[in-house]
Amino acid sequence: MDPHTSVDRGSNLMEREDKTFPWKQYKAEEVDCVKLFAGDREELNRSRLLEEQLPPPPTEEDIVKLTNNCEAFQQEYGFIMSSLTEEERNFPIAYSMLVFKDAPQVLQLLQAVYRPQNVYCIHVDKKAAPLFRDVMSAVADCFDNVFLASQRIDVKWGTFTVLEPEVVCMQNLFPFKKWKYFINLTGQEFPLRTNFELVRILTTYNGANDVEGIVKRANKDRYTSAGPPPHGTVPVKGSVHIAVNRDFVNFILHNPVGQDILNWTRGVPHASEEFFSLLNHNPHLGIRGSYKGTPESDPVLKPFLTRYKNWGSYPYNFPCADGKWMRSICILSTGDLPLLDKRPEMFANKFYQDYSRVALECLHERLYNHTRDEFLGMMEFDTSYYQNVSFVKNMVTVEESKKTF
């Protein structure tokens, strides 16, 4: 599925005559990304050799030094310091970014999702090296809408501490009044959609929350130690990755029921896989945008579109091009580019800086080209697929949310 449509270069000529795209062009070096996205085997083999020959990325010291001149830093890394369109300006997005290493990769991600109307909370793991924290602080200081989380959590896999930084960032982001959706990221992801496309998708959602839900395949033994969840809710497993409206975040932070459920998850293993999914799939809680249907994510009936993640098992059993797995997740590489090019998800996970660098370079080039072509009126984005997914058609509406709690 490819929602992009090229516009005839002869059309919209008058509209484009006065438009330029002055931001620094992003072009992957030494590789033909067009061929890689097309699945060219010869170019793929060449790119694998190239991966080992690429010069090292900028050091953390280099990045800190460059931030001494913020304008030069922004220009060097190609940050787009414009909303680009009125539509994007009027639809700010709030992001959390949970990071702990590989500053150049984190910086590449921030550049890819950055727009001046959005707002970004960066949580640096308490275990992260001091220099890495200094880099993130120096980068944040170059922007009015990027900041470090007010509290640093020592994140330990499988515990409540994976969820806790998300709540900290929600607390820090909520005072910014204008943002409409919250999206959480880690430093090992990259967008498959431009900011314009994200705004179009989220506008089409019309308040619906994009949250994974799993009941049939969930491990019910997880909940034994914590006891039954409060307020008549049913446990639902899912992903920590979410795209949710502002009211969802408000419920977590300020509703006593939301606080009760959050406290319950402190006693649940892998709380980050339970909390958001439970909130979104218990519609009697009355959270705007939550799901009224059967809480079971499915590629056709209820797709999970916030994140592409290849687990190698249903419903996320895709080819893993190089067969490299870490904690049961495929580590993406250049061989995965043809598949990623056609995926409908917003972001892809997972990339490693020392393994996925060429793939990231090509995805970055693709993102730049799509951003430019959409701005110049040379490409259109069709949202009909997103408009017709079940969680949009079966969400708790504003009126319904006012009738509960």
C-alpha positions in Angstrom: 0.0 0.0 0.0 1.4 3.4 -1.0 -0.8 6.4 -0.2 1.4 8.8 -2.2 0.4 10.1 -5.6 2.7 12.1 -7.8 1.1 15.2 -9.3 1.7 16.0 -13.0 4.5 18.5 -13.2 2.5 20.6 -15.5 -0.3 21.0 -13.0 -0.3 23.5 -10.1 2.4 25.4 -11.9 1.2 28.8 -10.8 0.9 27.6 -7.3 4.5 26.4 -7.3 6.1 29.3 -9.1 6.4 31.4 -5.9 7.4 28.5 -3.7 10.9 27.4 -2.9 12.2 24.8 -0.5 15.3 26.4 1.0 16.2 23.8 3.6 19.3 21.8 3.2 18.9 18.9 0.8 19.4 15.5 2.4 21.1 13.0 0.1 22.5 9.6 1.2 26.2 9.4 0.2 27.7 6.7 -1.9 24.5 4.7 -2.4 21.5 4.8 -4.7 18.5 4.8 -2.4 16.0 4.6 -5.3 17.5 1.3 -6.3 17.4 0.1 -2.7 13.8 0.9 -2.3 13.1 -0.9 -5.6 14.8 -4.0 -4.2 17.8 -4.0 -6.6 20.0 -6.9 -5.4 23.2 -5.6 -6.8 22.8 -2.3 -5.0 21.7 -4.1 -1.9 24.9 -6.1 -1.9 27.0 -3.0 -2.5 25.3 -1.2 0.3 26.2 -4.0 2.7 29.8 -3.6 1.9 29.5 0.2 2.1 28.1 -0.1 5.6 31.5 -1.3 6.8 33.4 1.5 4.9 31.4 4.5 6.0 33.3 7.2 7.9 32.3 7.3 11.6 29.4 9.6 12.5 30.1 12.9 14.3 31.4 12.4 17.8 29.5 13.7 20.8 32.2 16.3 21.3 31.7 17.5 17.7 28.0 17.9 18.3 28.4 19.9 21.5 31.0 22.1 19.8 28.6 22.8 16.9 25.8 23.8 19.3 27.8 26.8 20.4 26.3 28.5 17.4 22.7 27.3 17.3 21.9 28.8 13.9 24.9 27.1 12.3 23.9 23.9 14.1 20.4 24.0 12.8 21.5 24.7 9.3 24.2 22.0 9.3 21.7 19.3 10.4 19.0 20.6 8.1 16.4 21.4 10.8 13.2 22.8 9.1 12.5 25.9 11.0 9.1 26.6 9.4 5.7 25.1 9.9 5.6 24.8 6.1 1.8 24.8 5.8 -1.1 26.5 7.7 -2.5 23.0 8.2 0.6 21.9 10.1 0.9 25.1 12.0 -2.6 24.6 13.4 -2.0 21.0 14.4 0.9 20.8 16.9 2.1 17.4 18.1 3.7 16.6 21.4 6.5 14.1 21.5 8.4 12.2 24.2 11.7 10.7 23.2 13.3 8.1 25.5 17.0 7.9 24.8 20.2 6.6 26.4 22.9 6.3 23.8 24.0 7.0 20.2 23.7 10.8 20.1 24.1 11.1 16.3 21.2 8.7 15.7 19.0 10.5 18.2 19.9 13.8 16.6 18.9 12.4 13.2 15.6 11.3 14.6 15.0 14.7 16.2 15.8 16.5 12.9 13.4 14.2 11.0 10.4 15.0 13.3 11.2 18.6 14.2 8.9 21.5 13.5 8.7 24.7 15.4 5.0 24.3 16.2 5.5 20.9 17.9 6.9 20.3 21.4 9.5 17.7 22.4 10.4 16.2 25.8 13.6 14.2 25.8 14.1 11.8 28.7 17.7 10.8 29.2 18.0 7.5 31.0 19.7 8.0 34.4 22.3 5.3 33.4 23.3 7.3 30.3 26.9 8.5 30.2 27.4 12.1 31.4 28.6 13.3 28.0 25.5 11.9 26.3 23.4 13.8 28.7 25.4 16.9 28.0 24.9 16.5 24.3 21.1 16.2 24.7 21.1 19.3 26.9 23.2 21.3 24.4 20.9 20.3 21.5 17.8 21.2 23.5 19.2 24.6 24.4 19.2 25.4 20.7 15.4 25.2 20.5 12.5 26.9 22.3 10.3 23.8 22.0 12.8 21.1 22.9 13.6 20.3 26.6 14.9 17.6 28.8 12.5 15.8 31.1 12.3 17.2 34.6 13.1 13.9 36.1 15.5 11.2 35.1 14.5 7.6 35.6 16.8 4.6 35.9 15.0 2.5 33.3 15.0 -1.3 33.8 13.4 -3.5 31.2 10.3 -5.3 32.3 9.5 -3.0 35.2 7.4 0.1 35.9 10.4 2.3 35.1 9.8 1.7 31.4 6.4 3.4 31.7 7.5 6.1 34.2 9.5 8.3 31.9 6.4 8.5 29.6 4.3 9.9 32.5 7.0 12.3 33.4 7.1 13.7 29.9 3.3 13.8 29.7 3.5 16.0 32.9 6.1 18.2 31.3 4.3 18.5 28.0 0.7 19.1 29.2 1.2 22.8 30.2 1.8 23.5 26.5 -1.8 24.2 25.7 -2.0 23.9 21.9 -0.9 20.4 21.0 -3.6 18.0 19.9 -1.9 14.5 19.9 0.9 12.9 21.9 3.3 10.4 20.2 6.1 8.6 22.1 9.4 7.6 20.5 12.7 6.0 21.4 16.0 6.8 20.0 16.1 3.7 17.8 13.1 4.6 15.5 12.6 6.6 12.4 9.5 8.2 10.8 7.9 6.6 7.7 5.6 9.6 7.4 6.3 13.3 6.9 5.0 15.8 9.5 2.4 16.8 6.9 1.3 13.2 6.5 1.2 12.7 10.3 -1.1 15.8 10.6 -3.3 14.5 7.8 -3.6 11.1 9.5 -4.2 12.4 13.0 -6.8 14.9 11.6 -8.5 11.9 9.9 -8.5 10.1 13.2 -10.6 12.9 14.6 -9.7 12.1 18.2 -9.4 8.4 17.9 -6.4 6.8 19.8 -4.1 4.5 17.9 -3.2 2.0 20.7 -2.5 -1.7 20.3 -4.8 -4.2 22.1 -4.2 -7.9 22.7 -6.4 -10.2 24.8 -6.4 -13.7 23.2 -2.6 -13.8 23.0 -1.9 -12.1 26.4 -0.2 -13.8 29.3 -2.9 -13.7 31.9 -0.5 -14.8 34.7 1.1 -11.3 34.6 -1.8 -9.9 36.5 -1.8 -12.4 39.4 0.5 -10.5 41.7 -1.2 -7.2 41.3 -4.7 -8.5 41.7 -7.7 -7.5 39.5 -7.4 -4.0 38.0 -9.6 -1.3 39.6 -12.9 0.3 38.4 -14.2 -2.8 36.7 -11.6 -2.7 34.0 -10.3 -5.8 32.0 -6.6 -6.2 31.5 -5.5 -5.7 27.9 -1.9 -6.2 26.7 -0.4 -4.0 24.0 2.5 -1.8 23.1 4.0 1.1 24.9 4.0 3.0 21.6 1.0 5.2 21.2 -0.6 8.1 19.3 -3.3 9.5 21.6 -5.3 12.7 21.9 -4.8 15.3 24.6 -7.9 14.1 26.6 -6.2 10.7 26.9 -3.2 12.3 28.5 -5.4 14.5 30.7 -7.2 11.4 32.0 -3.8 9.8 33.0 -2.5 12.9 34.8 -5.6 14.4 36.4 -8.4 11.9 36.7 -8.5 9.9 40.0 -9.6 6.8 38.0 -6.6 7.2 35.8 -4.3 7.6 38.8 -5.8 4.5 40.4 -5.1 2.4 37.3 -1.6 3.8 37.0 -0.8 2.8 40.6 -2.2 -0.7 39.9 0.3 -1.1 37.1 3.2 -0.6 39.5 2.7 -4.2 40.6 2.3 -5.6 37.1 5.3 -7.0 35.2 5.9 -5.1 31.9 3.6 -2.3 33.0 4.4 -0.4 29.8 2.6 -3.1 27.8 -0.5 -2.9 29.9 -1.3 0.6 31.0 -2.1 2.4 27.8 -3.9 -0.6 26.3 -6.1 -1.1 29.3 -7.1 2.6 29.2 -7.9 2.5 25.5 -9.9 -0.7 25.5 -12.2 -0.3 28.5 -14.7 2.2 26.9 -16.8 2.4 30.1 -14.0 4.7 31.4 -15.3 7.2 28.9 -11.9 8.4 27.6 -12.4 10.3 24.3 -11.1 8.4 21.4 -10.9 5.0 23.1 -12.1 1.9 21.4 -15.5 0.4 21.7 -14.9 -2.8 19.6 -13.2 -6.1 20.4 -9.7 -5.2 21.8 -7.6 -7.4 19.5 -5.2 -5.7 17.1 -5.3 -7.3 13.6 -3.7 -6.3 10.3 -7.1 -6.1 8.6 -9.8 -5.6 11.2 -7.9 -3.4 13.8 -4.5 -2.4 12.5 -1.9 -0.9 14.8 -0.5 2.0 12.8 1.6 3.9 15.3 4.6 1.7 14.8 6.0 -0.9 12.4 7.7 -3.5 14.4 8.6 -7.0 13.2 8.2 -9.5 15.9 8.4 -12.5 13.6 5.0 -13.9 14.8 1.4 -13.2 14.1 0.2 -10.5 13.4 3.6 -8.9 12.9 5.4 -11.7 11.1 7.2 -10.0 8.2 10.4 -11.0 6.4 13.5 -9.9 8.3 15.9 -9.1 5.5 19.2 -9.8 7.3 17.8 -12.1 9.9 19.2 -10.1 12.8 17.0 -10.2 15.9 17.3 -8.6 19.3 14.8 -9.5 22.0 12.6 -11.1 19.4 12.5 -7.9 17.3 14.0 -7.6 13.8 16.8 -5.1 13.5 16.0 -3.3 10.3 18.5 -2.8 7.5 18.7 -1.9 3.8 17.1 -5.1 2.8 13.9 -4.0 4.6 13.6 -0.8 2.7 11.2 -2.1 -0.1 8.8 -3.3 2.5 9.1 -0.1 4.7 8.4 2.0 1.6 5.0 0.5 1.3 4.0 0.3 4.9 1.1 2.5 6.3 2.6 2.9 9.8 3.8 6.2 11.2 7.2 5.1 12.5 9.5 2.0 12.2 11.4 0.3 15.0 14.1 -0.9 15.4 17.4 0.6 14.0 20.9 0.3 15.4 23.3 3.1 14.5 26.2 0.7 13.8 24.1 -1.7 11.8 21.3 0.2 10.1 23.1 3.4 9.0 22.6 3.1 5.3 19.0 2.2 5.8 18.5 5.3 8.0 20.3 7.5 5.4 17.9 6.3 2.7 14.8 6.7 4.9 16.0 10.2 5.7 16.5 11.0 2.0 13.0 9.6 1.3 11.5 11.7 4.1 13.2 14.9 2.8 12.0 14.2 -0.8 8.4 13.6 0.3 8.4 16.7 2.5 9.7 18.9 -0.3 7.4 17.4 -3.0 4.3 17.8 -0.8 5.2 21.4 0.0 5.7 22.2 -3.6 2.4 20.5 -4.6 4.1 17.7 -6.5 2.8 14.9 -4.4 -0.5 14.1 -2.7 -1.2 11.9 0.3 -4.4 9.8 0.4 -5.9 9.3 3.9 -8.8 7.1 2.9 -7.2 4.0 4.4 -6.8 5.7 7.8 -10.3 7.1 7.7 -11.8 3.6 7.4 -9.9 1.7 10.1 -12.1 0.3 12.9 -10.7 2.3 15.8 -11.7 5.5 14.0 -15.2 4.2 13.2 -15.7 2.7 16.7 -14.3 5.3 19.1 -15.8 6.9 22.3 -17.0 10.3 21.1 -16.9 13.6 23.0 -20.5 13.2 23.9 -20.1 9.7 25.2 -17.0 10.7 27.2 -19.0 13.3 29.1 -21.5 10.6 30.4 -19.0 8.7 32.5 -16.9 9.3 35.6 
